[in-house]
Amino acid sequence: MKQILVISGKGGTGKTVVAASLAVLANKSVIADCDVDAADLHLLLHPEIRQTRIFTGLPKAVIDQEKCTSCGECVKACRYGAVLKVKSEKVEGKSEYKELKPKKLQSPTSDFPLPTYHFFIDTISCEGCAVCTHVCPVSAIFMTKHEAGQWFISETQFGTMVHAKLGIAEDNSGMLVTTVRKEAQAIAQKNNLEYVIIDGPPGIGCPVIASLTGVDIALIVTEPTLSGIHDMTRVLKLANSLGIKAACVINKYDINMNNTKKISDLCHNTETPILGQIPYDESVIESIVAGVPLTMHVDNNTTAVLKQIWQQLKEY
């Protein structure tokens, strides 16, 4: 089993277009979308979800309203402003509150009416540090599991696809990337499939490191712009530092031949092979609008380059 990761260093270089085309050409591989913060490979491959799993991130704090004395110690200890002072009315006969009107409280005051004010945790602001659980004098705060997103096992006409959706303002995307990759590898091994095609996230942060680790080759899709060259340089250094073989594809190479020459020189100096140069082609835009991988949408010079890239990838 070979793992082929398509990355870019920055967004907007055509990484997902290339990854979707490779998935078509690989024919019944396992496909993994590791851009969990902003997944979009499903827009081209149209997966049918078979299984949905919950992804649990860092635990979050919860205040037990029955024990809380509204002393405000948690407010003083929380450096993230995650404790809210809320004016509410208790529902008669229940441990619930209604008419909640959240308002950030920077420091506790002694003149507010305690019976009608309560403290709650803003789960978006909470970083899960658990300091509040240690400072609470009545042990009214505890940590609980928090649903940070979901991941899916789906079927496409090109093979099984593993993908995910991270919740709004959630962290630990590196952990979710690792979960997606492990499941994709397990499916490939179980079904004796030769390739795992991975659509990686942009940048060089934790999700990219989680995507890069242990792959057989990283295919860097770049463009002849200053930002494209800069970010390709960074992600190439990252791949080299992890001992991952890298190759390059220059997308829209003909929009600036001077910058294309700079990319070629960079690849020559770093012994990074260029597997293909894709021209600017409006049929790429048309295929995205149609929601179809480019290699299925048209048969032209651009798709011929992509087929050449796939053949070189297999040989490389």
C-alpha positions in Angstrom: 0.0 0.0 0.0 1.3 3.4 -1.0 0.2 6.7 0.5 0.2 9.7 -1.8 -0.3 13.0 -0.2 -1.3 16.1 -2.2 -0.4 19.3 -0.4 0.2 22.9 -1.4 1.7 25.1 1.3 -1.1 27.6 0.7 -4.8 27.5 -0.3 -6.0 28.1 -3.9 -3.3 26.4 -5.9 -5.5 23.7 -7.3 -4.6 21.0 -4.8 -8.1 19.5 -4.5 -8.5 19.5 -8.3 -5.4 17.5 -8.7 -6.3 15.1 -5.8 -9.7 14.4 -7.3 -8.2 13.7 -10.7 -5.7 11.3 -9.2 -8.5 9.5 -7.3 -10.2 9.0 -10.7 -7.0 7.8 -12.4 -6.1 5.5 -9.5 -9.3 3.5 -9.9 -10.7 2.1 -6.7 -8.2 3.4 -4.3 -9.0 4.7 -0.8 -9.5 8.5 -0.7 -8.8 10.6 2.4 -9.7 14.2 2.7 -7.4 15.5 5.5 -8.3 19.2 5.1 -10.7 18.7 8.0 -11.0 22.5 8.8 -12.4 23.3 5.3 -13.1 20.0 3.5 -14.2 20.4 -0.1 -13.1 17.2 -1.9 -16.7 15.9 -1.4 -17.9 18.6 -3.8 -16.2 16.8 -6.6 -16.5 13.2 -5.6 -20.0 13.2 -4.1 -19.6 10.6 -1.4 -22.5 8.7 0.0 -22.1 8.5 3.8 -22.2 4.9 5.2 -20.9 5.5 8.7 -20.8 8.6 10.9 -18.5 8.7 13.9 -18.1 11.4 16.6 -14.7 13.1 17.1 -14.1 14.0 20.7 -11.7 16.9 21.3 -10.3 18.3 24.5 -12.7 18.1 27.5 -14.5 21.2 28.4 -15.5 22.6 31.8 -19.1 22.4 33.1 -20.5 24.0 36.2 -22.9 22.0 38.4 -25.6 24.6 39.2 -26.8 22.7 42.2 -23.4 23.0 43.9 -22.3 26.4 42.6 -22.4 29.2 45.2 -21.6 32.0 42.7 -18.4 33.0 44.5 -16.7 34.0 41.3 -13.4 32.3 42.0 -13.6 30.6 38.6 -13.9 34.0 36.9 -10.7 35.3 38.5 -8.8 32.1 37.5 -10.0 31.8 33.9 -7.6 33.8 31.6 -9.7 33.0 28.5 -12.9 34.8 29.7 -14.8 31.5 29.4 -16.9 32.0 32.5 -20.2 33.8 31.9 -22.3 35.7 34.4 -25.9 35.0 33.4 -29.1 36.6 34.8 -31.7 33.8 34.9 -34.8 32.5 36.5 -34.9 29.0 38.0 -37.6 26.8 36.7 -39.8 25.8 39.6 -39.1 22.3 40.8 -36.2 21.7 38.3 -32.5 22.4 38.2 -32.9 24.4 35.0 -32.8 28.1 34.2 -34.6 30.1 31.6 -34.3 33.5 29.9 -30.6 33.3 29.8 -28.9 36.5 28.8 -25.1 35.9 28.5 -22.8 38.7 29.4 -19.0 38.5 29.8 -17.8 39.2 33.3 -14.2 40.2 33.7 -14.1 40.3 37.5 -16.7 39.3 40.1 -18.6 42.0 42.0 -20.1 41.8 45.4 -23.2 43.9 44.8 -25.1 41.7 42.3 -28.1 39.7 43.6 -26.7 36.2 44.0 -30.1 34.4 43.8 -30.7 35.7 40.2 -27.2 35.4 38.8 -25.4 32.2 37.9 -22.1 31.2 36.3 -21.9 29.2 33.1 -19.0 28.0 30.8 -18.8 29.4 27.3 -17.6 26.2 25.5 -16.3 28.1 22.5 -14.0 30.2 24.8 -13.1 27.3 27.1 -9.6 25.9 26.3 -10.0 22.9 28.5 -7.1 23.8 30.9 -9.2 22.7 34.0 -7.8 25.4 36.2 -11.3 26.3 37.3 -11.9 22.8 38.6 -9.0 23.3 41.0 -9.9 26.7 42.3 -13.6 26.0 42.9 -14.0 25.8 46.7 -17.1 23.6 46.5 -16.0 21.3 43.6 -18.9 22.4 41.5 -16.9 22.4 38.2 -16.0 19.2 36.4 -14.5 18.3 32.9 -16.6 16.5 30.4 -16.1 15.0 26.9 -16.8 17.5 24.2 -18.0 16.7 20.6 -15.6 18.7 18.4 -16.7 17.3 15.0 -17.6 14.2 13.0 -15.8 11.9 10.6 -17.3 9.7 8.0 -16.8 6.6 6.0 -18.4 7.0 2.6 -18.5 5.4 -0.8 -17.8 7.1 -4.2 -17.7 5.7 -7.7 -13.9 5.9 -7.4 -13.5 4.0 -4.1 -14.1 4.4 -0.4 -13.6 7.9 1.0 -12.8 8.8 4.6 -13.5 12.5 5.4 -14.4 14.7 8.4 -16.0 17.9 9.5 -14.5 19.9 12.4 -16.9 22.0 14.4 -16.8 25.8 14.3 -14.0 27.2 16.4 -12.8 23.8 17.4 -9.2 22.7 17.8 -7.2 19.4 17.6 -7.6 19.2 13.9 -4.2 17.4 13.9 -5.8 14.6 16.0 -8.8 14.4 13.6 -6.4 14.2 10.6 -4.6 11.3 12.2 -8.0 9.6 12.8 -9.0 10.0 9.2 -5.6 8.7 7.9 -5.6 5.6 10.2 -9.1 4.6 9.1 -8.1 5.1 5.4 -5.1 2.9 5.9 -7.1 0.2 7.7 -9.6 0.1 4.8 -6.9 -0.1 2.2 -5.1 -3.0 4.0 -8.4 -4.8 4.7 -9.3 -4.7 1.0 -5.8 -5.2 -0.3 -5.9 -1.9 -2.2 -2.7 -0.4 -3.6 -3.1 3.3 -3.1 -4.4 5.8 -0.5 -4.9 9.2 -2.1 -4.8 12.0 0.5 -6.0 15.5 -0.1 -4.0 17.4 2.6 -4.6 20.8 4.3 -2.8 24.0 3.3 0.0 25.6 5.3 2.7 24.0 7.5 0.9 23.6 10.8 -0.2 20.7 12.9 -2.7 19.3 10.5 -0.1 19.3 7.7 2.4 17.5 9.9 -0.2 14.9 10.8 -0.9 14.5 7.1 2.8 14.2 6.1 4.0 11.8 8.7 4.7 8.4 7.2 3.4 8.9 3.6 5.4 7.5 0.7 5.4 10.8 -1.3 4.2 14.3 -1.0 3.1 15.9 -4.2 3.3 19.7 -3.8 1.0 21.6 -6.0 2.2 25.2 -6.4 1.5 28.2 -8.7 3.8 30.8 -10.2 3.1 33.6 -7.8 5.3 35.1 -5.1 3.1 33.6 -2.3 3.0 30.3 -4.1 6.8 30.2 -4.2 7.2 31.3 -0.6 4.8 28.7 0.8 6.0 25.9 -1.4 9.5 26.6 0.0 8.2 26.2 3.5 6.2 23.0 3.0 9.2 21.5 1.0 11.5 22.2 4.0 8.9 20.6 6.3 8.7 17.5 4.1 12.5 17.2 4.0 12.7 17.6 7.8 10.4 14.6 8.2 12.3 12.5 5.7 9.4 12.5 3.2 10.1 12.3 -0.5 8.6 15.3 -2.4 7.7 16.1 -5.9 6.2 19.2 -7.5 3.4 20.1 -9.9 3.3 23.7 -11.2 -0.3 24.6 -11.8 -1.2 27.5 -14.2 2.5 27.6 -15.1 1.9 29.8 -18.1 0.4 32.8 -16.2 3.9 34.0 -15.2 6.9 32.3 -16.9 9.4 34.2 -14.8 8.0 32.8 -11.6 7.7 29.3 -13.2 11.5 29.6 -13.9 12.1 30.4 -10.2 10.1 27.3 -9.1 12.1 25.2 -11.6 15.3 26.5 -10.2 14.2 25.9 -6.6 13.3 22.3 -7.5 16.6 21.8 -9.3 18.6 23.2 -6.3 16.6 20.9 -3.8 16.6 17.9 -6.1 12.8 17.9 -6.2 11.4 16.4 -9.4 8.8 18.3 -11.3 6.2 15.8 -12.5 4.2 18.1 -14.6 3.2 21.6 -15.6 -0.5 22.2 -15.9 -1.6 25.1 -18.1 -4.2 27.7 -17.3 -7.4 26.1 -18.5 -11.0 27.4 -18.2 -12.3 23.8 -18.3 -10.9 23.4 -14.8 -13.4 26.1 -13.6 -16.2 24.5 -15.6 -15.5 21.1 -14.0 -15.6 22.7 -10.5 -18.9 24.4 -11.3 -20.3 21.1 -12.7 -19.0 19.2 -9.6 -17.0 16.7 -11.6 -13.3 15.8 -11.4 -11.4 17.3 -14.3 -10.3 14.0 -15.8 -13.9 13.0 -16.1 -15.1 16.3 -17.4 -12.9 16.8 -20.4 -10.2 15.0 -22.4 -7.7 17.7 -23.5 -4.1 18.7 -23.1 -4.6 19.5 -19.3 -6.0 16.0 -18.5 -3.2 14.5 -20.6 -0.7 16.3 -18.3 -2.6 14.9 -15.2 -2.4 11.4 -16.6 1.3 11.9 -17.2 1.7 13.0 -13.6 -0.1 9.9 -12.4 2.1 7.6 -14.4 5.2 9.3 -13.1 3.9 9.1 -9.5 3.5 5.4 -9.8 7.0 5.0 -11.2 8.5 7.4 -8.8 
